């Protein structure tokens, strides 16, 4: 999830995403990348590269909130930004996990 401290939608979507990942017996990692300021962006860019999601961060760091799913084969897709229903995130996670 790409977020910023000043983004009101980010504050609303974070608990929705957290609730969506709780539906799975196998833990699903949520990587939170902060773009609140230049220092946060630099830290998040390094973290994104370390976690293998540098391409996602580079593509969407200007759009908050951004939620993306990385599938087991490494392919990724953006679910969307803004506040979506928990079922939207759950459906995307189901599809990515082959559930």
C-alpha positions, -999 to 999 in steps of 0.1 A, spaced: 0 0 0 14 34 -9 2 60 15 9 95 29 3 109 64 -16 138 49 -39 116 27 -73 113 43 -83 84 20 -52 65 31 -63 67 67 -97 53 57 -84 25 34 -57 11 57 -81 -7 81 -102 -20 52 -71 -36 36 -60 -50 70 -95 -65 75 -94 -80 40 -61 -99 46 -75 -114 79 -97 -137 58 -68 -160 49 -54 -189 68 -19 -183 54 -6 -148 64 -6 -123 36 21 -96 39 11 -60 35 40 -37 26 32 -1 35 53 25 16 51 61 28 53 91 5 46 118 31 78 137 24 111 134 6 128 114 35 99 90 36 99 86 -2 137 77 -1 131 51 27 101 37 9 120 34 -24 147 15 -7 122 -8 10 103 -13 -22 134 -24 -40 144 -47 -11 109 -63 -11 109 -67 -49 82 -42 -55 103 -13 -68 85 -13 -101 51 -9 -84 65 19 -63 80 37 -92 48 35 -112 24 46 -85 42 66 -58 24 97 -70 -10 82 -64 -22 78 -28 -36 55 -17 -25 28 -41 -31 -9 -34 -15 -35 -55 -14 -73 -54 18 -93 -62 9 -127 -73 30 -158 -66 46 -157 -100 58 -121 -93 33 -105 -116 15 -75 -101 -16 -55 -107 -30 -24 -92 -64 -30 -75 -71 7 -72 -68 38 -51 -93 55 -29 -116 38 -5 -131 6 -20 -152 -20 -3 -134 -47 17 -150 -72 -8 -131 -56 -36 -98 -63 -19 -108 -98 -8 -118 -107 -44 -85 -95 -58 -66 -114 -31 -87 -145 -38 -78 -143 -75 -41 -137 -69 -39 -166 -44 -59 -190 -67 -86 -193 -41 
